[in-house]
Amino acid sequence: MLYSGIDLHRDNSMITTINDSGTIVNQQKLPNDEVSLLEYFFSMGNEHRAVVEATANWYWLSDLLNDHGIDLVLAHAKYLKAISYAKVKTDKVDSQTLANLLRIDMIPTAHQIDPELRGLRDLMRARLKMVQKRTSCINSIHRLLAKYNVTLPDINSISNIEFLVDHDVNFQLQAHTQQIQLLKTQIKDLEASLHSRLIPNADIQRLLWIPGIGKILAFTIYLEIDGIERFPAISNFLSYACLVPGADNSNKKIKHKSANKDGNKYLKTAFKEAGIRATQYYKEIKIFYQSKERKKHKNIAKTIVAQELAKTCYYALSTKTDFNNTFKGKALSRQKSMQWPRLASPGV
């Protein structure tokens, strides 16, 4: 068996290949050309494994090698750094280190999303960036008007305000307003493009019945999970969703890390938002939240609610059963209406 470590860059790759004893068989710097890379691997036989760090441009390399029967392992960038520190750091050293770690089965692996869902997930992440840009434009308008002691109750009413200011300020307002309208249209078109591909999905429909989860959150949760079966236990899922605290204990020093960032930040945001909405619209969940808030900080209480909703999602998806309209064993007094995007009523 041969093991190749690939130090991938934007326009080239440094590849080091070693054998079972760790001896370097080949080491080359190649352009990121499909023909050149395939010739490199095929020139040394079929018994071959490769590893690359999970950087921003690994998609095409994974597709190329896997389509030609070469097993590619994706290395977790953060955890890899913890075990591969070197005083001398070059492309050759990095690629050889990757190869050796692969040979001794010490690569901290990262998940490779299903290629069929990859584009959809990235589209949802692009939507989030559009929403953030729109919010930034709205905030810029409010900050600009505050300089002239003008309060805007509704961003849609900006066109009805007559400003006794100079042309430069009006130009800024107009530019921000146009950006907001453009982003609003793009977000709407993006969402519409996802409806036919995601709304009929059975797992999406199960998520839509859970309190606090609407169309966009259901899309986000489903795509970010990429198969609930990859989490053998609910504890693994909650950890991946950043909904459990971390710890940094040493001897008699105990330090809890409430804002755990090791995991999927998109799932964390989705469940946090779902928890806020569920608390607003379901009195049983609101009572549960208030009981936790009295004992703990409100942010911790919000996380606990989000954690309970994440548990509900995990069991609904892993067992392929519909939501039974209960929370913490108690029946909810409110049930979602049978209307689009929900296509079927839950089995209650």
C-alpha positions, 0 to 999 in steps of 0.5 A: 500500500502507498500513502500520499500526502497532498499539500493543496494550494490554489494553483499547485499541489505538493505530493509526497508518497511513501510506502508501508515502511515510511520510505519516500517513493515519490515527491513532486510539485504539480500544477492543479491539472487533472491529467498531471495528478492522475498520471502521478497516481496511476504511475505507481499502481492502484493500491493507493490512499491519499490525504488532504487537509480540509481547506476551501478548495478540496471539492474538485480533488475529492471528486477527481480521485474518488471517481478514479478509485483512489481513496481520499481522506479529508484531514480536520485542519484544526486537530491536525495542527495539534499533532503535526507541529514542526519547527521547520514548515515547508510544503515538502515537510507538510505533505510528508507529515500528512503521508506518515500520519495516514500510514499509521492511521493517525489522521483526524478526519473531517466529514466529506458532505454528500456531493449531491447535497454539497451545492444545496448546503453552500447555497444555504450558506450563501443565503445567510451571507446575503441576509447578513449583508442586508442587515448591515445595509439597514444598520448603516442607514440607521447610523447615517440618519442618527447623525441628523437626528432622524428616526426611521421606524420602518426601513420601508418608509425611507422613501417617504422621508424628505431630508434637508441634508446635502446630496452626498448623504442622499446618495449614500441612502439611495445606494444602501436602499438599492442594495437592500432591494437587490439582496431581498430579490436575490434571497427570495429567488434563492429560496424559490430555487430550493423548494422543488428539491427540498420541500418534498423530502421526508426528513424536511417534512419531519423537521417542519412539524417540530416547534420553532422550525420553519422552512429555512431552518429545516433546510439548514438543519437537514443539509448541515447534518448530511445524514443523521446516521453518521452520529452513533449517539445523541451526545455526538450530535449535540457536540457537533451542534455546539450545544454542550459546554466544553471544559479545560480542567487541570489538577484543581483548576476547573474551567468550563467553556460555555461558548464551545466553538468546536463543531458546526456553527450553522447548526448551532445558530439554527437550533438557537433561533428555533429555540427562541421562536418555540419559546415565543409561540408555545407556552409549555416551552416558555414555562420550561425556559423561564424555569431555567432562566431563574436558575441560570443565565438567560443565554444558558437557558436559551441553549438548553431549549435549543438542546431539547429541540436538537434532541427532538430532531435527532430522534425524529430523523434517526427513527424516521418517525413524525413529531408527536407534538410533545415537549419534555413528555408533556403534550403541547397545547398548540399544533402547527397548521396543515399548510404549505410547506408542510405536506402531511400531518404527523402521525399523532 
